[in-house]
Amino acid sequence: MTSNQRIDEFLKLQDKGISLDEIASTLGIKPQTLKRDLNKNGYKSVKGKYIKKDEKSQNVSIQVSFVDNELNQKNNEKKAKKTTPKKTKVAEQSNKNENEKVKVKNTKTSKTKKDKKINLTQEDLDKLCEVYDWYLEIKDCKSLKPKKTKKEIVVDFEKTEDKTVSMKVDKGVWEDFLRLCSNTSHDRKTLVTQALSDFMKVHKDLL
């Protein structure tokens, strides 16, 4: 249900003497939401009843003419003098209502949001295009970079019988060797044998 539909339904139920809270409950909304819709559409509470601003001013003018007719029918000058300030008060009230209308209109127009526009020159557009082209180049280069792969140790020595030996080695070198063994698929025996074989190939003149 739209805001206008809720207001139409509210006015019908209000004429039947139903309170605002009960009407809000019937419409399935909060009383504050219903009051906000009424205020946005120009309705104000007058003696517990919501009336549109234009209808409110019409009611005031009707009351003034009604009072004037009663005063004209009476010939008592004292009562006529007493009613003259009432006329001025009613006139002042109507002027205040008109001034309030003008103020409300002015505030509404002043609150209108202005769309912000960004002006870009041709030079700015060229710079943006350059940045975008650079981004595409960097993106393509990253995708073309080969992934680093670990080099596998090549085992090429001629296998013979196993020989059990006992020797002392440097502690730091041995710890590095153990770390290397944990990153390969070969066992310690194979790696030690391959290292000795490579060393002897370099210094084969000493054999």
SEDRENSE-384822 format. One record per residue (C-alpha): residue number from 1; residue in three letters; x, y, z. Coordinates in Angstrom, 2 decimals. Layout:
BEGIN
NUM_ala_X_Y_Z .
...
% end
This chain:
BEGIN
1_met_0.00_0.00_0.00 .
2_thr_1.41_3.39_-1.02 .
3_ser_1.57_6.48_1.19 .
4_asn_-1.37_8.13_-0.60 .
5_gln_-3.49_5.01_-0.26 .
6_arg_-2.75_4.85_3.47 .
7_ile_-3.76_8.51_3.88 .
8_asp_-7.05_7.96_2.01 .
9_glu_-7.84_4.97_4.22 .
10_phe_-6.85_6.97_7.31 .
11_leu_-9.22_9.85_6.43 .
12_lys_-12.12_7.44_5.97 .
13_leu_-11.53_5.79_9.34 .
14_gln_-10.89_9.15_11.04 .
15_asp_-14.34_10.38_9.96 .
16_lys_-15.79_7.35_11.76 .
17_gly_-14.21_8.54_15.03 .
18_ile_-11.38_5.97_15.18 .
19_ser_-8.13_7.11_16.84 .
20_leu_-4.80_7.40_15.02 .
21_asp_-3.19_4.53_16.97 .
22_glu_-6.07_2.17_16.14 .
23_ile_-5.96_3.16_12.46 .
24_ala_-2.17_2.60_12.36 .
25_ser_-2.67_-0.85_13.89 .
26_thr_-5.35_-1.62_11.28 .
27_leu_-3.02_-0.54_8.45 .
28_gly_-0.18_-2.61_9.91 .
29_ile_2.24_0.29_10.43 .
30_lys_3.60_2.29_13.36 .
31_pro_1.79_5.48_14.47 .
32_gln_5.02_7.44_13.88 .
33_thr_5.11_6.25_10.24 .
34_leu_1.48_7.29_9.71 .
35_lys_2.12_10.72_11.29 .
36_arg_5.17_11.22_9.07 .
37_asp_3.15_10.40_5.92 .
38_leu_0.43_12.87_6.98 .
39_asn_2.92_15.66_7.69 .
40_lys_4.68_15.12_4.34 .
41_asn_1.38_15.47_2.51 .
42_gly_0.43_18.71_4.30 .
43_tyr_-1.84_17.36_7.04 .
44_lys_-1.73_18.94_10.52 .
45_ser_-3.44_17.94_13.76 .
46_val_-6.20_20.37_14.76 .
47_lys_-7.96_19.48_18.03 .
48_gly_-7.00_15.82_17.64 .
49_lys_-8.12_15.61_13.99 .
50_tyr_-5.77_15.71_10.99 .
51_ile_-6.78_18.35_8.43 .
52_lys_-4.92_19.50_5.33 .
53_lys_-3.53_23.03_5.48 .
54_asp_-5.85_24.33_2.76 .
55_glu_-8.89_22.85_4.52 .
56_lys_-7.71_24.39_7.79 .
57_ser_-7.63_27.90_6.30 .
58_gln_-11.07_27.34_4.76 .
59_asn_-12.43_26.35_8.17 .
60_val_-11.02_29.53_9.67 .
61_ser_-12.69_31.72_7.01 .
62_ile_-16.01_29.94_7.53 .
63_gln_-15.81_30.55_11.26 .
64_val_-15.07_34.23_10.67 .
65_ser_-18.07_34.72_8.37 .
66_phe_-20.29_32.85_10.80 .
67_val_-19.24_35.12_13.68 .
68_asp_-19.76_38.21_11.51 .
69_asn_-23.32_37.20_10.65 .
70_glu_-24.20_36.73_14.32 .
71_leu_-22.74_40.11_15.21 .
72_asn_-24.68_41.88_12.45 .
73_gln_-27.94_40.42_13.74 .
74_lys_-27.31_41.86_17.22 .
75_asn_-27.73_45.59_17.72 .
76_asn_-25.87_45.73_20.98 .
77_glu_-22.91_48.08_20.44 .
78_lys_-20.99_46.80_23.46 .
79_lys_-20.91_43.26_22.12 .
80_ala_-19.94_44.53_18.67 .
81_lys_-16.96_46.39_20.19 .
82_lys_-15.85_43.26_22.00 .
83_thr_-15.92_41.24_18.79 .
84_thr_-13.73_43.64_16.83 .
85_pro_-10.49_42.39_18.42 .
86_lys_-11.61_38.85_17.60 .
87_lys_-11.75_39.83_13.92 .
88_thr_-8.22_41.17_14.04 .
89_lys_-6.98_38.05_15.84 .
90_val_-8.54_35.81_13.23 .
91_ala_-7.08_37.94_10.45 .
92_glu_-3.65_37.78_12.10 .
93_gln_-3.99_34.02_12.45 .
94_ser_-4.82_33.66_8.75 .
95_asn_-1.82_35.84_7.86 .
96_lys_0.40_33.67_10.05 .
97_asn_-0.88_30.57_8.26 .
98_glu_-0.05_32.11_4.88 .
99_asn_3.43_33.10_6.11 .
100_glu_4.01_29.57_7.39 .
101_lys_3.03_28.20_3.97 .
102_val_5.56_30.47_2.28 .
103_lys_8.28_29.43_4.74 .
104_val_7.56_25.74_4.18 .
105_lys_7.76_26.18_0.41 .
106_asn_11.03_28.09_0.71 .
107_thr_12.58_25.41_2.92 .
108_lys_11.50_22.67_0.53 .
109_thr_13.03_24.43_-2.46 .
110_ser_16.24_25.16_-0.54 .
111_lys_16.59_21.51_0.45 .
112_thr_16.51_20.24_-3.14 .
113_lys_19.69_18.36_-3.82 .
114_lys_21.94_19.57_-6.57 .
115_asp_23.48_16.93_-8.81 .
116_lys_27.25_17.10_-8.71 .
117_lys_28.90_16.85_-12.12 .
118_ile_32.58_16.22_-12.77 .
119_asn_34.00_17.94_-15.81 .
120_leu_36.84_16.02_-17.46 .
121_thr_39.07_17.54_-20.08 .
122_gln_40.54_15.65_-23.01 .
123_glu_43.90_15.66_-21.21 .
124_asp_42.35_13.97_-18.17 .
125_leu_40.75_11.32_-20.37 .
126_asp_44.09_10.62_-22.08 .
127_lys_45.77_10.13_-18.69 .
128_leu_43.06_7.74_-17.58 .
129_cys_43.48_5.74_-20.77 .
130_glu_47.24_5.54_-20.20 .
131_val_46.75_4.28_-16.66 .
132_tyr_44.27_1.67_-17.87 .
133_asp_46.65_0.47_-20.62 .
134_trp_49.48_0.25_-18.07 .
135_tyr_47.28_-1.83_-15.79 .
136_leu_46.48_-4.25_-18.62 .
137_glu_50.19_-4.63_-19.43 .
138_ile_51.09_-5.34_-15.81 .
139_lys_48.22_-7.79_-15.51 .
140_asp_49.32_-9.69_-18.63 .
141_cys_52.95_-9.78_-17.49 .
142_lys_52.01_-11.29_-14.14 .
143_ser_50.00_-14.01_-15.83 .
144_leu_52.89_-14.86_-18.22 .
145_lys_55.55_-15.17_-15.51 .
146_pro_56.49_-18.85_-15.08 .
147_lys_56.05_-20.35_-11.67 .
148_lys_59.20_-21.27_-9.82 .
149_thr_59.69_-25.00_-9.52 .
150_lys_62.09_-26.83_-7.26 .
151_lys_65.00_-28.52_-9.01 .
152_glu_65.08_-32.25_-8.47 .
153_ile_68.42_-33.86_-7.62 .
154_val_69.68_-36.14_-10.35 .
155_val_71.04_-39.48_-9.10 .
156_asp_73.38_-41.03_-11.70 .
157_phe_76.02_-43.00_-9.77 .
158_glu_76.51_-46.72_-10.42 .
159_lys_75.02_-48.73_-7.61 .
160_thr_77.13_-51.49_-6.03 .
161_glu_77.11_-53.10_-2.60 .
162_asp_76.28_-51.06_0.51 .
163_lys_79.08_-50.18_2.90 .
164_thr_78.51_-49.18_6.53 .
165_val_80.91_-46.44_7.74 .
166_ser_81.18_-44.20_10.79 .
167_met_82.57_-40.68_10.53 .
168_lys_82.32_-37.22_12.07 .
169_val_81.04_-34.23_10.08 .
170_asp_80.56_-30.55_10.81 .
171_lys_77.33_-29.93_12.78 .
172_gly_76.19_-26.96_10.66 .
173_val_76.81_-28.80_7.39 .
174_trp_74.94_-31.86_8.67 .
175_glu_71.92_-29.77_9.72 .
176_asp_71.79_-28.17_6.26 .
177_phe_72.06_-31.64_4.72 .
178_leu_69.16_-32.91_6.80 .
179_arg_67.06_-29.89_5.70 .
180_leu_67.90_-30.69_2.07 .
181_cys_66.89_-34.32_2.57 .
182_ser_63.48_-33.26_3.91 .
183_asn_62.81_-31.34_0.66 .
184_thr_63.61_-34.22_-1.71 .
185_ser_62.24_-37.66_-2.38 .
186_his_65.64_-39.39_-1.89 .
187_asp_66.97_-40.92_1.30 .
188_arg_70.14_-39.86_3.12 .
189_lys_72.21_-42.80_1.88 .
190_thr_71.45_-42.00_-1.77 .
191_leu_72.19_-38.31_-1.35 .
192_val_75.48_-38.85_0.48 .
193_thr_76.60_-41.35_-2.15 .
194_gln_75.68_-38.94_-4.99 .
195_ala_77.53_-36.08_-3.27 .
196_leu_80.69_-38.18_-2.94 .
197_ser_80.37_-39.30_-6.57 .
198_asp_80.04_-35.70_-7.81 .
199_phe_83.03_-34.63_-5.69 .
200_met_85.17_-37.39_-7.13 .
201_lys_84.19_-36.44_-10.69 .
202_val_85.44_-32.90_-10.05 .
203_his_88.69_-34.15_-8.59 .
204_lys_89.14_-37.28_-10.65 .
205_asp_92.78_-36.38_-11.22 .
206_leu_93.41_-37.33_-7.60 .
207_leu_92.08_-40.85_-8.01 .
% end
